[in-house]
Amino acid sequence: MILPHELFAAIYEHYPDMWNKIIYGSAEHCKKFWCSVRKGAHFLQHPIRTREGFETKCVPLKLHGDGTPVTGLGKGWSKMVDIFSLSSMLVYSCPILHNLLIFLLFQGLQCVRDGHHTLNVFYRKLVWSFQVLWEGEVPGFDWDNKPVNEGSAGNTLMGGYFMCLWALICDLDHGWKQYKMPNPT
């Protein structure tokens, strides 16, 4: 798993041209996005509206998940993987650059044992990392509440930018199997 806050912080720090090309675009892009959603129910219920400077500092993200066959021929012989990727909603670019893979799981290798359920651990780490992105600061504790980043905890993560998960993109089958949404049938 690639933790989203580490991925975006590394792009911001080490690849500023790519940050602008595939993540941020410009302050104008950011303002246009937030202006376009300002009157929607999602925005009116979201804590983003209370964050100072969100109009130019908050990057909305979409999480995409889907299952796909990767080995074998035909439905009965194929082996599936679940793929999770993130992308910014501020820019449009080449999908191979724009959609950033964060997790890939062969369904046949998934552990469902109590205490080490693969997807439960993934989701705990993912939620924690999204919280770090929302706060926009280097974390002082990891996903398991263990101290990390002594000396740098609390520093800005991406030069004052922060992020929020704005959209979840998936088909009904993936939503049912991976997010426990209602059965689509």
HELIX and SHEET records of a PDB file:
HELIX    1   1 PRO A    4  HIS A   14  1                                  11    
HELIX    2   2 PRO A   16  MET A   18  1                                   3    
HELIX    3   3 TRP A   19  TYR A   24  3                                   6    
HELIX    4   4 ALA A   27  VAL A   37  1                                  11    
HELIX    5   5 ALA A   41  GLN A   45  1                                   5    
HELIX    6   6 PRO A   47  THR A   50  5                                   4    
HELIX    7   7 PHE A   54  LYS A   57  1                                   4    
HELIX    8   8 GLY A   74  TRP A   77  1                                   4    
HELIX    9   9 PRO A   95  HIS A   98  1                                   4    
HELIX   10  10 GLN A  107  LEU A  109  5                                   3    
HELIX   11  11 THR A  118  GLU A  135  1                                  18    
HELIX   12  12 LEU A  172  TYR A  179  1                                   8    
SHEET    1   A 4 LEU A 100  PHE A 106  0                                        
SHEET    2   A 4 LYS A  79  SER A  88 -1                                        
SHEET    3   A 4 CYS A  58  THR A  71 -1                                        
SHEET    4   A 4 PHE A 162  ILE A 169  1                                        
END                                                                             
